[in-house]
Amino acid sequence: MSSQIRLRLLPSARCLYDEPIQVKVSHLKSRQVVTIKASSTDEKGVVFRSSAAYRGDGNGEIDLVRDASLSGSYVGVEPMGLLRTLKPETLNTIFIKDKASEPHMVKFSVHDDEEQDLILAEATNERLLMADGVSRLPVKEGNFHGVLFTPPGKGPFPAVLDLCTIPSERRAALLANKGFVVLTLSVFQEKFGNLKMLHLDPLEEAMIFLLQQPKVGSKRIGVVSYSKSADVALSLAAFVPGVEAVVWISGCSANTVLPLFYKKRQILPALTFDSKKLIPTQSGAFIGKYAVHDPLKEENRATVVPIEQANTHFLFVAPEDDLCWDSRAFMMEMVERLQRLGKKNFESVCYPKAGHYLEPPYGPFCPSSLNMFFKKTILWGGESRAHAAAEVDMWKKIQEFLKSHKDLFEKMSSQIRLRLLPSARCLYDEPIQVKVSHLKSKQVVTIKASSADEKGVVFRSSATYRADGDGEIDLVRDASLSGSYVGVEPMGLLRTLKPNTLNKLFIKDKALEPHMVKFSVYDDEEQDKILAEATNERLLMADGVSRVSVKEGNFHGVLFTPPGKGPFPGVLDLCTFMSERRAALLANKGFVVLTIPVFPERGACKGWPGVATATPG
């Protein structure tokens, strides 16, 4: 065991893109110094790398949540530092992750500090952009094209239009994971180089298409936007009916780059820039902050978007260290304008030391890359660590903002949600958190669970709960009032599953097949009325664990082996009757396990004194 160095990614090597992971190394020598490296290849084939040196504790363990990096791409305690500091092999290159159907793969490896070519342990983090059940549909309708993401379930769900300057599915897919129907499209519906003007009409068509989707439950939409697309979002809110909420990130208060048209007439001229005011730097990149003309000068005032006429709620997000343009000044101008007019339909947040390029969290920090408008490499600004913290906070604020506007979700109150956290898919020996939301205040409901074992026997349980004042139930916090159990018990519905017939043991012996548990919420007065459903897929084998049936000499069994090179400790799992459950779960923990039965099959010892046929494996 002491020679087998382990690298673990927790809670799982497979997670969503916007979820943090915990990197842990064990079985090092006491106080051993190692280098942990990360690498990832983007969609253009560019390799990004990072590394950090760590010293193991007295037990030979390193935990990136607890321990400080001694040197490398960053110094200090930073659990996600290896992802933040991933850098390209060539300067001024941005990490491209736009296709939602392909995960972001990050390879982690532990290296001997003195022999850097010696790999001591490896693991790969599969960072998914689309959660289980989310659908992706390319759309080409009328004068627009984009991609539609729809969450699983019956809905209805709120509608969000994700406006991009350059097509990217990342943000839209991640929002769909949170329960939004999202249509993502570029504000440039034609090749940018061919455009002499921009039209709102295709975007209005996209809004109408989005609102007509069967799972959408409102007559108005939310819009999320960034950079150039942010001023287009402002114009949509000001000129096109049906926009309930706008998230504006690192944008401008005026219409930029191209004149804007709607219904065959120009509604706003373009605010342009002076390329002579671009400031060169030693890296070869330019600062564009001072090249954009001032929208408040008399000659440019006609370009300012009249957001004061919009019947819309705004969330303005500005980075303080934006070197592309002065988005903080643009935001302050809008805030002051709305305040001056007595408007209260906005929120604003400014992030110190953050740069222009604010994205969903846990991607590589990008200091500079090619700007399509300046046609030069531009510094985006920001201090890497502060910028990453801003992205985490911003992403949370965007979701809270969209969910806080009830008018956006006209029918949302009728859409009761049952969630299994952190994921509906987990390992068999991991707990889950069952949460119900969007109930009426203090509503009483019955939550039921059911599961069929490998013999087809159905097991059921139920518990009655009362929602809090916000219409929410959390089984970690709340007490069951009656049913299969009473009191606070987060996993009570699984513990109390009972068979339809007495004296039956739950059979779950095959490791390849998950334990499926269906949860459902019922109206307390109408028990036949299902309000919400969700299924928990409880895996016996973690990703990468192998299973091999073995028949050698006078014994037969099943061998489970963890992923990685090893060496691993060996465990013999002796069962009264053949069952793979315990062996598979031990293999998930880093053991090579051979499970063999004492008796060849259940019932083989029938009639033996003192042996019951229902003995657990």
Protein Blocks (a to p, Z undefined) as FASTA:
>chain_A
ZZmccddddfbfbdcfklccddddehiaehiacddddddddfkopacdddddddddfkop
acfklmccfbdjbgcjdfklmmmmoccfbehiacddfbfkbccddddddddfklmmlcfb
dcdddddfbdghiacddddehjbccdddddedjbjadddddddfbdcfklmmmmmmnopa
cddddfblbdfklpcbdcfklmmmmmmmmmmpmkbccfbdcdddehjlmmmmmmmmmmmg
hiabdcdehiafbdehiacdeehiafbdcddddfklpccdfkopacfklmpccfkbmklm
mmpccfklpccdddddddfklckbcfklmmmmmmmmmmmnopabbccdddehiafklcde
hiacdfbdcdfklopacdebjafklmmmmmmmmmmmmmmmmmmmmklmmmlmmmccdddd
fbfbdcfkbccddddehiaehiacddddddddfkopacdddddddddfkopacfklmccf
bdjbgcjdfklmmmmoccfbghiacddfbfkbccddddddddfklmmbcfbdcdddddfb
dghiacddddehjbccdddddedjbjadddddddfbdcfklmmmmmmnopacddddfbfb
ghklgoiahiafklcZZ
